[in-house]
Amino acid sequence: MALLGARRAAFAVAGLAAMACAALVDRFAPFPSADVAQGSDECFARGGLGERELSAPDRGPQRWSTGRARFRFENLPAGPLHLTVVADGHRSPLVVAADGRILGAIPPEDDRGVFDVPTRRGDGLDVELQVAPFVVRGRHLGTLLRRLQVSHEVSRAPSPRFVLLFVVPALLMVGAALVAGLPPVGALAVALLISGLQAMAMLPYGVARSAYAITLSLGLSLAAIVCAVFARSVDRRWRGAGTWALVSLLLAFVVHVVAGASPLMVVSDLNFHLHNLSDVRSGDLFPTSLTPGEKPFRFPYGVSFYALLVPLARMGFDPVTLLRHAAALSGVAASAALFVMLAGGGPRRAGLAVIGLQLLPATFAAYSFGNLSNVFGQAMTVFFFGWWTAGCAPWGVGGALLGVGCLAHFSSLIVLVTLCASLVASRGGALGRDRGRLLALAVGLGIAALYYARFAGLVLAQLPRLLEGGGAGGSVFETMLRQARLALAQWGWPAVVLGLLGMPRLRRGGLDADLVAYWLAGAALATVAVVSPLEVRYVHALTLPLAVALGTGAERLLERGWTGRILAALLLSVQTALAGAVIVEGVLHRYRP
């Protein structure tokens, strides 16, 4: 009876706290602003805007409209509104309308207009910008949008619908945590943390008054349900694993989906992925690209990430949302796979490894720089490595995972081929009796060979350039220092310390031997990066074995009494701060003026 009362209290307190968060956000959120330079325009735009451009770093992102651009503002308080439109470059009057009523126009010689919106009863507002477009190099341009902001009266109380956006995820989080095996106090703590994160995600630029508020609430609600199902399923197989599974997978969802797919984040390579998806959809299955730098390489890009999304794109899904969330969900799925891979050796170790993976700056950096196909390729690498270490699934599954991973990105191809060679070498003669793994290697690498054979001439033409030395010039020693600094920045020094404490040992065999092989593959790729211009993002690829070593090292410290526990908590806290700073910088500041 006492337990039942505690559970009811957890639900009640979580609901009240969620209502308080809704009231605080509704009261103190800044005026909603579709500010192109700050990246908030994506939250409010509903069509009629061209691609975001990063051609002027001193001015931040830029975005042209077409002849008609539409915006939607949600959850606005009742009372009069003031609409500010800042735009320039239009060659004819820019007509501004709200809820179908024309408010006025901005002449070509002006770049700003402030319009009064009549008193309303509250809720939403549809804004439309209309202008006669002009044509430049085949593009129909309307106006260069800078900012569109709605000023409103101070909100006295949030609407019931806005309150539900917080209450529903909070209650589901409590239920999910209880299902996973957490005590009522722990379940309440999970719900409070998620409500706090939800509030923080809705505050910048007033995006609480955009459709993103609804999307975020639905996403968190779905995450609670999925994580509860996952936690329950692993707990049935490994007793006591549910709690760690829930907490670690929820953190993965926050990092990969809430932060990694945030519409507030300005991503440099997003247009590149949009064009690739469009080309693949049109039948071009052999894209190429150029590496950054003064002397770029042209290389085969890989197609599987886009090919898998083509059916959804043809069904009408927004391509920007599709690309971002496909990469993010593959990252979450890979985190779940990592947990399952390690759970047999102890749920706490598995949970700490998955948590550690989310706290590595490299995990989020791939999203913030727009390396979406690399995120997908790394997820396939995790799945293949998990299949290899388990050795229980059909060989066709392993071959498919390997083939799809190799075709995700050319870097993924090089990483996987090197990893496969290292895994084969570590198995030695015993692999000859393992028909399943041999067949998977033959199928996966065979698919990759057939696909990349189309680019044989392109690759052979670039081979002589591998003798040019390290990519950024300098001596071998300077290049090694540069690579070491890169790894330290992408991993974080607390993760490196914990990783050193939990490094795998070859003599143990099994998973440890495979992890040693993974590290040796990474060392080989690092050596290539030092002596040649070939850079295949091996630091990102090594996040998998590092996360496992981090989880093992943290567990070993936790087993050493209070001193070890305090040290583990300190290192994980510092690592969390480093990861949090990278996420805040990537979501709110990168590529801004």
Beta strands, then each sheet from edge to edge (+ up, - down):
strand 1: 33-35
strand 2: 45-49
strand 3: 63-76
strand 4: 79-88
strand 5: 94-98
strand 6: 101-106
strand 7: 112-120
strand 8: 123-130
strand 9: 134-136
strand 10: 139-141
strand 11: 144-151
strand 12: 288-290
strand 13: 298-300
sheet 1: 1+ 11- 3+ 2-
sheet 2: 1+ 11- 4+ 7-
sheet 3: 1+ 11- 3+ 8- 5+ 6-
sheet 4: 9+ 10-
sheet 5: 12+ 13-
end
